[in-house]
C-alpha cells in the first residue's frame, strides 16, 4: 500500500487546483489563496467523519453483540501535505476502521482518490464507488450507495431547513451550469444561491437550488416563495442583479424591503451601452454619487447624469430611470458598509467556486446530488472558518443596523420578542 511516497503527486494535483481557483476575480475579497487549503481540510474531515461513522454502523450490524464506545482522541492524518483532523469511532470489542491502518499518518492512496473524486470533481460518484470497493472493505454496492445518500440527505435537509423570520440582508445570484440528467444527457441548468445576513451579523447560506433550463422569472419566484414558506418574513435589504421583472417580484413579496441592484453590473452595462466618451462621464459621476452625503442628494445627481446622457442614449436612460432608487438603496446605510451592500459579489463568489468544481469534474456535474453535496461542503468550510464570526466592520455597525431594522418594521414586530434576541 502506498503511503508517504504518493504525497508529492497528490500535492501537485492540489496545488494546480488551488492556483486555478485563486485566479478567479470574483473570489477577491471572499477567499484568499491561503484559505483554499482550509476549504479542502474541512471538506476532507467532514467526508471522513461520515465514512467512518458509516463503517462502524456496518460493523455493528454484522456484530450485534458489540456496542459503540465513543471516539478515540483526535489525531491528524495527511492528505498530500494537508493535515486532516479526525476522531476515530470505537466499539467495546475493539473495532478499528479498515481505511485507517494502525499507526498510519498518511491516508492510503485509494482513499485519497475517493476523497479527491468527491471534493475536487476529478471523477463521478460512480468512480468513487469503485474506488471504495477497491479498498477491500467488503462494502456491497448498496452500502456504498447508502454512504453517499447519507451525505446527500444531510445536504437536502440543510438547504430546506426552517429559517429565522428576520434578516438584515439577503444576497442572491443565479449561475448557469452544465448538469447530467437521469438519462445521462448533459443539459443546461441554473443554480440559485441565497446568502443571508442575520441580526447577529453572521452570514448563512439559505438556499442552493437548481432548475433545468435558463434563468427565468418563474424560477426566481419559486426560490423567493420557498424562502418565505420556510419562515423568512422580514428582510431589511435584498441585493440582486437587474434581471427583467425581478424588482417588481421582490416588491410584491417583500413590500417593506429595500431592494439594491448590483452596481458592478450597472457599470458593466453602462460600458456596453454607452460610447467611450459617455461612459467616461458616467463612471466619473458615479464615483461622486457613491460619495454622496445622503440618498436624496445621490438621487438628484444620478437623475442629472441621466438627463445629460439622454440625447444619445434614450433607451438606456429610460431603463435606468425606472430603477434609480434600487441602484442607490445602499446609501441609506452606514458608509463603511457600502462596498458590501451594493453588489452581489458575495453569492457570485460562491457560485464561481461551484463553477470551478464543475470544470474539474470534466465540464459538467454528473448529477444534481453531486452538485448539492459539494455546495454543502463549501458551506461547512465557510461556517467553520471565515463565517464563524461577524465581519469586524459589520460588527461595529450592528447596533445601528438592528435599530434601523426595528424602525423599518416597527408595526410588524413584537417588541418584547425582538428585544430578547442576541445580536
Secondary structure, 3 states (H helix, E strand, C coil): CCCHHHHHHHHHHHHHHHHHHHCCHHHCCCCCHHHHHHHHHHHHHHHHHHHHHHHHHHHHHHCCCCCEEEECCCEEEEECCEEEEECCEEECCCCCCCCCCCCCCECCHHHHHHHHHHHHCCCCHHHHHHHHHHCCCCCCHHHHHHHHHHHHHHHHHHHCCCCCCEEEEEEEEEEEEEEECCCCCEEEEEEEEEEEEECCCCEEEEEEEEEECCCCHHHHHHHHHHHHHCCCCEEEEEEECCCCCHHHHHHHHCCCCEEEECHHHHHHHHHHHCCHHHHHHHHHHHHHHHCCCCHHHHHHHHHHHHHHHHHHCHHHHHHHHCCHHHHCHHHHCCHHHHHHHCCCHHHHHHHHHHHHHHHHCCCCECCHHHHHHHHHHHHHHHHHCCCCCCCHHHHHCHHHHHHHHHHHCCCCCCHHHHHCCCC
